[in-house]
Amino acid sequence: MKLGTAQGELVLVLNMKRLSFIAFFLLVTAGGLEAQWLDPQTALLKQGDFDRPHPAHRHSEFHQLSIPQAGLPNWPFPNIDVTNSPDSDQTEPSISINPKDSNNIIIGSNDDRTFNALWAYSSNDGGQTWLNQALPPVQIESDYLDATDPSIAFGSSGDAYFGTGHYFYGVPEKANDVACFRSTDSGANWSVAGYPFLNATGASDTMSDKYFISVDADAGSPFHNRIYATWMELVSPFPSRVACSFSSDGGQTWSNRIHLTGQGYFTAPVPAVAPNGTIIVTFENYTLDSTQILAVHSTDGGVTFSAPQIIAVYNDVGPWRGDTATNDGYPVVKDTVRANSFPSIAFDHSPTHNGRAYVAWCGKDKQGMSRVFLSNSDDGGVSWSSAETIDGDFSNIQTDKFFSWVAVDPVSGDVAVDYYDSRLDTNNILCDLFMSLIAGGGNSVEVRRISSASTDPRIGRDDWTVSTPHGLETFQFFGDYIGLAGRDSTWYATWTDGRSGNDLDIYSSQIQPYAPMPVTNLIVRDTIVNGKPAAILSWTYLPVTTFGYLLPAGLKFQVQKNDSLILLQNYNNKLRFLDTNVSSISEYEVNVISGRFHSITDSVQYLPKAGVGSVLSNSSIRFVSEPAVVGREDRLIVDCGAACSVTLLLYDELGREVGPPISDENISLHHEFLFTPERAGATFYVVKESSTSGSKEFVGKISTIVP
């Protein structure tokens, strides 16, 4: 891939493969609370991988930069607060789209409203509204049980699966499980389907963490509808190994676990299934000074796996903090925020690059700059391409990029990666959610900021304490990952967001890269037509999509007044509308339609005034040959009471602009324009006169006849 770059609030990158590059910049920069993990029984385990510290609610300890600027107006990617829980943190969202109903989206996350159960958030209207609910109890339910690491996946029938794990907080030798929940009604209700692993007796051989699931949803696969669960097991004398199990009956029964690695320093195994049934599991080897992105693959439905393949050497996103003698620790960003940023994987199920696997991760490049990397495999994980950077940020200014997640559109083959990025904050503290898009898995990438407000990752009520050579150090818990899913050129990103300034909520955004950008500079002004009040609506427009692609022909503007459609007008550089039927107060809304996509709506309120002021004295407009005749060239004469420049705007009976504005750009008492009427009937005109004393208007109506 050959990648370009640009930077701004909307970051546009040159697309060498499909459409022209159009760059515009909106440079705006926007703008915790502690609990400790101190249990000595976890000393032999990698503490950084336990996921849910219990929070202490200390509301006075806010950071100075914690409250960012308000959300940006008319932002093309609506930011929805999914959880809206002002007194509890939510972290580590996972998301999936129902293949049977693209308006049905489900997110799962850690949710501090309960600690012994994760929460599911379901939407049936394309992410506009969300139902929040806790998952039901598991078999080893206890007041001291912790649930962690959500993972959401849909099956081909539309059933939803929610993978997670449960353990006893700070007591590894007690019972723990890997659980699979199921919903058959779009996320409205959940039940425990079964357990990929259940250690109900509290055997001391394992303590599980980092649970992810994937479903073989391709009808052509020999293992169609098989569910895979992967997790890491924390064991002694080495901290971890990767485990896997599968189910062929909707999650009710599971195969015996198998281990994909020996004992070592492995974490965060994420599975994905190819159209032909091949499964690849990516994970991280976090051995100090030898960190790696690894993958294993299976072609027999998860019965056996290959030896680990090295995709890339991994350089941590931030400095590593912990105990070098025991390899116990994790990288941090912002000096205080844990950032265990591991790889994610997705397959292309579209005809574009059917069967191609993509792996994304964040790390440092050879120059020590934070980057988002992408590698792919066309042979089922046997070999991998060299890693390419896809964040479009080559400013050589140190930033933090972390928690990337990759997804592939199964219809178009577009590849997208979302991630946190602090490139907009010169202090390298506040972060935004960005998304990189590779159309059709091709040779170019477009990058956009998705969040409408920045967030301070130091906000929140959860933190970790770990032993380091400098003693015990405490770091903020911001989660370990975020989510992304896409289908048919509509994407849903989900992330942890602290824009409120005092807690962490789960946010989501609908992203349509080929939808038109909204109109800008929407204004309304008073005028008078035939002695009656009227309103002129005007706007400006650049015909590009939200990700910078040129819009195809057929672009239309839709104007609504008080929720009623009053205009559907082809683009053709016509950016005005005359409303001769005004009321006391009106709300105008304008959006752009391009094919099946609509832009975000811009709106303006109309408050009629007493009039438009006095016109320049003795101003008049007439045709030399009257009446005007359709198809016959005529001269339109405007005489002004004082020297001025003149702009003439013409509208039909429905208020639509007829042709471009007419102006001779001369300052004079007398103006003449060659004019050939193209339509019979009434035409409204607005003449705007501009002089050193100001601008005035006079308006009226002319009639044109058929010869």
N, C-alpha and C positions, 0 to 999 in steps of 0.2 A: 504494500500500500504506500502510495506517495501522499503525504499529508501536508496541508498548509495550515496557516494560523491567522487569527485576528483576535482582538480582545476588546471586551466591553460588557455592558450589562446584557446585551444580546451579542454573542460571539459568533461570527459568521466565518466559515472557512471555505476556501476555494474548492469547488467540486469539479474535478477534471473529467469526470466520466459522463455526467448527465446534463447539468444545466449551468447557466452562467452564474458568476459570482457577483453579488451585490452587497456591499458592506455599509452598515450604518451603526452608529455607536450611541448608546444612551448611558453615559458614565454616571452612575449613581451608586454610592456605597452606603449600605444600610448597617444598620446595626441589626455554689451548689452545696450543695447541702450534703451532709456526709453520713456514711455508715461504714463500719470497719469490718474487715475480714481478718480476724486475728487467731482463729482456732489453730492451736499447734498440731492437731491431728492431721492437718493437710500439708504439713511441712515437706513430706516426700513427694507430693504431687505438684503439678504445675498450677499454682494458684490462679494465674492469669486466665485459665480456661474455665473456671467456675463462673457461671454467668449471672447470677442474680444476688448481689449483695443486698441485705435488708437496709432500707433507708432510715436515716434519722432526720426528722423534719425540723430543720433549723432555718426558718424563713428569713432571718435577718442577714444571712451571709450571701448577699448577691454581689456579683462582680460588677465593676464600674461600667463595662461595656456590654452588659447583659441585655439591655433593651435596645433592639435595633430600630431603624426608622420604620414607619408604617409601610404596609404593603404598597407596591407600585400601582398606580392607577392604570386601568385598562390593560392589565397584563395578559398576554396571549395564552398563558398556561395557568388556569385557575388553581389556586392553592386552597385545598379543603382541609380543615381541621377534623380528622376522622374521629378522634377520641374526645377532644374538648373536655379534658379532665383536669381542672385547675389545681387539684391537690395531690395528684399522683403522677409519677413518671411512667412513660411507655417507651420501650426500646426494642430494637432488632425486629423490624417488620419484615414479613414475607408476604408475597402477593401472587395471585393466580387469577386467570380469566377463564370463565366457563366456556368450553368449546361449543356448547349447544346454545349459549345465550351470551353474546358479547357484552350485554349490559349488566351481567351478573359477575361481580368481582368480589373476591374474599381476601382479606388481610388477616394475618395472625401476628401477635406480638407478646412480649413480656409486658405485663400490666400490673403496676404496684397496687391497684385496687384489690388484688388478691395475690398471694405468693404461692399458694398450693395449686393454682390453675392458671394457664394462659388464657388469653382472650381472643375471640374471633370477631371480626368486623365485616359485615356483609352489605353489599349494595346491589340493588336491582335496577338502578336508574343511571348506570354509567358513571358511578362515583360521585354523584351529587349529594346523596344522603347515605348514612351508614347506621346499621343496627349494631350495637355493642353488646356483647354477652360473654360471660366466663364459660369456659369448657366445664363439662361435668366431672365428678370425682373419678379417680382411678382406683385400682384394686388395693394399692398400698396407701390409701388416703390417710393423712395425719395432719394435725395442726402444725407440725414441725416440718412438713414436706415442702420442698421448693420445686416449682416447674420452670423450665427454661428452654430456650432455643426453638422458636416456632419455625415450621416449614409447611407451606401450603402447596398442594398440587391437585389438579382436576384429572379425573379419568375421562375416557372418550365418551362415556354415557352421560356425563354431567355431574356425576357424584364427586364430592369434594373430600379430600383427605388432609388431615392436619397431623403432622408428626411433631413430637416433643419428647422430653424426658423429665423424670422426677427423681429427686434424691433428698436425703435428709440433710438439712443445712449444717455443714461443718462436721458431719459424722459419716465419713466415707464407708465404714464397715456395715452400716445399716442398709436396709432394703432400698433398691432403686430399680427404675425401669426405663425402657424406651417404649413409648405408647403411640398408637395410631388411632385417631378419631375419624369419624366419617359423618358426612351430611348428605342426605339424598334430596334435600329440598332447598338448594341454593344457599345454604348456610343459615337457614332459620333455626334449625335444630341440629344438635350434635350428640353422638353417642360414642362410647369406646368400642372401636371395631375389634382391636386385638393388640398384642404386645410383640413387637419384633424381638424384644429381650425383656425378661422379667426375672429380677433377682430378689424374689419375695422373702427369701430366708436370710438376707443380709450376708451372703457369702463374701469373704474378704478378697476375692480374686479381682474384683473390678469395681470401678466407679465410672459411670458413663457421662459423656458430655458431647456437645456439638452434634445435634441430631438433624439430619436432612433426609427428605424423601423425594422420590421421583416416580412417575407412573408411565408405563409403556402404553401410550395412547394411540399408537399408529396401527390401523387395522391390518396392515400388511406384515406386521411383525409376527414371528413365530411365538412370541411371548406376550402377545397383546393382553393389556389390562394387568400385567404383573406390576406389583408395587415394590419398590426397593427402598430400604432404609439403611442409612450409613451413620456411623457415629464413632467417636474415639473412646477408648477405654483407658482409664488411668490405673496403671498397675505398678508394682514394685518388682525389681529394683529400678527399672526405667519407667519414666512417667506414662508412656502411652503407646497404643497401637490402634490401627483402624479396623473396625468390624463392619460386617454387612449381613443383612438378612432380606428375604423376599417373601411376598405373599401372592398367591394366585387365586384367592377367593375373596377379594374385596377387603383385605386386611384382617380377616377373622383368624386365620392360622398363618404361622410364619415358619420358614425354614430355620434349622439350627444356624446360629451365627457362625460365620467364617471370618478369619482374620486376613486382611489384605496386605498387612505388613507384619514384620516381627516387632519386637519391643524397641522403642526408640523415642524420638521427640517429634511426634506427628500430631497434627491437629486439623480440624475443620474439613472433614471429608464431604464433598458435595457431589451427588450423583446426577447424571443426565443420561437419557436413553435416545438412541438413534432411531431413524425410521425402520431400519432392518433389525432392530432389537439389540444391537450392541450397546452395552452400558459402559460408560467411562466415569470414574470417580477421581476427582482432583482433590488434592490436599497439600498441606504445607509441612515441610520438614524445618522445624525451628531450631535445629542445633546451632549453637553460637558459632559464628564465623563460617558456617556452611549451610545457610538457609537456602531452601530450594522449593520451587513449584513442581509438584510431582503429579503423575496420573497413572492409574491402572485401568485395564479394560477387560471386559468379558464378552465372549460371543456365544456363550451357552446359557444365557439367562441368569447369570450370577452364581452359577455352581462353582466355577473356577475363574481365577483372574490371572492376568499377566503379572510379571514383575514390574515394580514401579519404573516409569519412564521419567527422565528429567526434562521438563518443559523449559525451565529457565532457572538461573541462579537468582535468588530473591534477596534484594537489599531492603531492609526494613524501612517503613515509611518515616520513622523517627528514631531517635536514640533509644537504645535498649536499656531498660532499667530492671534490675533484679540481682539475683545471686549467681555470679558467674561459676561458682563451684558446683552448683546443682542445676545450672541451666534454667533456673526458675525465674521467670519474669516475662516482660512483654515490651514492645516499643511504645513510646508515648509521643504525642504531639502537643503543641501549646504548653509545653513544660509540665502539664498536669493531667493530660487526658490520655487514657489508655487507648491504643489504636491497633488492635490485633487484626490487621487488614489482610485477609486471606483470599485465595482465588475462588472464582465462581465459573460455572460452565453451562453452556447451552448448545443445543443442536439445531441445525437448519432442517425443518420439515417441509419447506417449500420446494417447488421445482427449481429454484434459482441455483442453489448449491446443495442439493438434497444430500443429507448425511454428513455435511461438514460440521465439525465441532469447533466451538470458540471458547477460549479461556481468557478471562480478564483478571487483572490484579493491579494494585497500586504499590509502588516502591520507589526507590531512588535510582536514577541513572548513573552512569559512570562519573558524571560531573557532580553528583550529590544532589541533583535537583529532583523534586518530587514529580512523578509522572504516573499516567495510567497506561498500562500495557495490554496488548492483545496478541494472542497467538492462535493459530488454527491448525486443524488436522483433517485431511481428506481421506485417511485410511483407517478410521476407527480408533485413533489414538496410538497407532504404532509409531508414527513420526509426527513432529510438530514444526511449524514454521518459526522463523526467528521472530522474537517479540518486536512489535511496532508500538510506538507511542501514539495515542489517539485522543489526547486531551487538548490539542491545538494551542498549547501554552508554551511558547519558547521565548519568554521574556527574560530569562536568566535572572529572575527575581525569585528568591526563595519563598515558596508557598507550601502548604500542606494539602495533599490529595490522599483520600483514604476511603475505605468502605465501598469499593466498586462492586457493581453487580451487572452481569451480562444477560441479555435476552435476545431471542431471534423471533421475528414475525413469521409465523408459519404460513402466511399467505404470500407476502411480498419477498421474503428473504432478507429484509432489512435487519441490520444488526445494531443494537443500541447498548450502551453502557452508561449507568448513572453513578454518581460519586460525589462526595463532599470535596469542595475546593475553596481555598481562602484567597484566590487570586485578586479578588476585588478589595481586599482590606490591606492597606499598606503596612499595618501592624501585624499582619499574618495571624490574626486571632479569629475574627468573625468568618464563618463559613457559609457557603451557598451550595445548593444542590445543582449540579451541572449534568447535562446529558450529551454524549457523543453519539452521532448517528452515522452509520455507514450504509448508504443506499444499496440494496441488493448485494451486500457483502463485497462491494467493489473496491475501487482504488482511492477513494476520497472520503473525507469525514467532515461533517458539520457539527459544530459545538454550540450549545445554548445554555444559558442560565435558566433554570426551571423555577427555583424558589423566588417568590416575590418579596421576601424579606430575609435578611441575613440572620444567622443564629450563632450564639456563643456556645461552643460545645462544653464549656466549663460549667454551664448551667445544669442543675439537676440535684437530686437528693441522694444519689448512690455513688459510693466510691470504694476503692480498694486500698488495702495496706499490704505492702510486700516487703520482705527483707532484702536489703541491698547492702553493698559494702559500706554505705554511709548510714546504715541503721534502717529503721522502719521508715518507709516513704509512702505517702498516700496519693492516689491518683483518681481522677474522676472517671466514672463509668458512663460512657455514651453509647453503650452497646458494642457489637462487633460487626454488624452488617445492616444493609438496607435492602430494598427490593425493587424489582422492575419486571413488567410483563407487557407484551404487545400482541395485537392481533389485527390484521386488516388495516394497517396504517394508523391505528389508534393505540397509544401506549399509556400505561398507568405506572407512574413512579410512586414509591412510598418511602418515607424517611422519618427519622426522629428530628424534631424541630423544637427549639427553645425560644422562639421569637417572643413569647409572652413575657419572658424575663424571669420567671420564677419556677418553671417546671418544664418537663419534656413531654410533648404530645406527638402522636403519629399523624403525619400529614400525607396527603395524596394529591396528585395532579393528573388530569387528563391531558395528554400531549398528542397533537396531530401535526406531524411535520409538514404535511402537504395542504393544510388548511390555510386560507388567506390570513394575512396580517389584518388587524382591525384598522378602521379609518383613524385619522389623527386630526387634530385642530378642528373638531366639530363645534361649530358656533351657530347661533340663531340670532337674527336681528329683525327689528320692526321695520315695516314699510306700510304704504297705503296703496291699494288698487281700487280705482273707481270710487274713491271716497271711503273705502272700508279698510279696516286693519288687515294686514297680511304679514306673513313671516317668511323670511328667506333663510333657508338652512344651507350651510356650506361646509365643506370638509376638504381635506387633502388625502392623497393616497399614493402609495408606492406598491405596484402590483407584484408582490412577492409573497411566498408562504412564510410560515413562522420559522422555518429553518433555511430561508434564503433562496429557495428555488423560484424561478420565474413562474408566474401563474399562466396556465393555458388560456386560450381564447374562451369566450363565453362568460367572463366575469360579470357579476351583477351586484348592484347595490340594492339593499332592501331597507326601506324606511317605514317605520311604524310610529303612529301617534296614539298615545294612551292604549297601547297593546293592539291596535287595529292597523292592518296593512294599508298603507296609502300610496306606496310607490315600489315598483320593481323595475329598475332601470339598468340597461346595459352600461358597461364601463365607458368606453369611447371618450375618455377624458372629461366626462360630464360629472361635475362634482357639486351641483347645486340643486335646490328644490324650492319652489315657490308655493307656499300654502296660503290660498285665499280664503280658507274656511277655518279661521282661528277661533279659539274659545278663550275663556278667561285665563286658564292655566293649562298648559299641555306639556307632556313629556315625549320628546322625540327620541327614537332609538334607530341607530343605523348599524347594519352589519353587512358583511361582504359574503357573497355566495360564489363558490367555485366548484362546480360539479356537485358531489355529495357532501362537501365540507362547507361549514359556515365559520365565519370569524367570530371572535368575541365581540359582543355588542358594546358600542359606545352610545352614550345618551347625553342629552342636554335638555334642560327645562326652559320652557318659553313662558315668560311673564310679560304680557302685552303692556305697552306704555301708551301715553295719551296720543302720541303721534311721532313722526320722524323729524320734526322740525321744519322750519320754513325752507322752501326751495330758493335757489338763486333767482332773482327777479327776471320775469319775462322769458323764462326758459321754455322751449317748445321743441316738438319733434313732428316731422311730416315727410311724406313721400313726394317726390317731384311730380310723378304721375299717379294720381289717385283716381279710383281705388287701386291698391296694389294687386297685381295679377300673378297667379302661380306660374313659375317658369319664366317670367319676364324680368330682365334685369332692370332695376330701378335705382334711384339715388335716395338714400335716407339722410335727411338733413336735421341736425340738432343745432339750435341757436341758444346761446347761453347769455344770461344777464351780465356776466363778468367773465374775464378770461380764465379759462380752466381747461383741464384735460377731461375727456369723456370716455366712459366705458359703458357699453350697452349690453344688457343681458336679456335674452328672449326665452319665454316659457310657453308651453302649450296649455290647453285647458285643464290638464291633470297636474300641472305644476312642474312638469319635467322640463329640463333645460333643452332648448332647441339650438343646437350648434354651439360653438365656442363663444366666449365673450368677444365683443367687437370693440376695437379701440384704434384710434389713429395716432395716439401718443403725442399729439400736438397740444400746445396751450394756446387757445384761441377762443374768440366769441362765436365762431362759426365752424361747424364740423360737418363733413360730408362723407358718406360711406356708400360704396357700391353694394347693392343688396339684391339678391334674387330669391324671392319667397319660394319655398319648396312645399308648402302645405296650405290648404284652404281653411278658412274659418278664423276664429279669434286667436290672437297671439298677444300675450301679456308682455310688457316690457318694463324694465327697471333701468333708468339712466342714472349713473353715478357720476357726479361732477366733482372734481377735486381741484382746489385752488389753494393759494397761500392762506386764505381765511378759513379753510377747512373743507370737509366733504359733505355734500348734500345729495339727495335723491329726488327724482320725480318719476312717477309711474303712471301706467295707463294701459290701454288696449287698442290694438290695431286689427283691422279685418282684411282678409285677403280673399279674392274671388277666383273662380275657375274661368279661364278665357272662353 
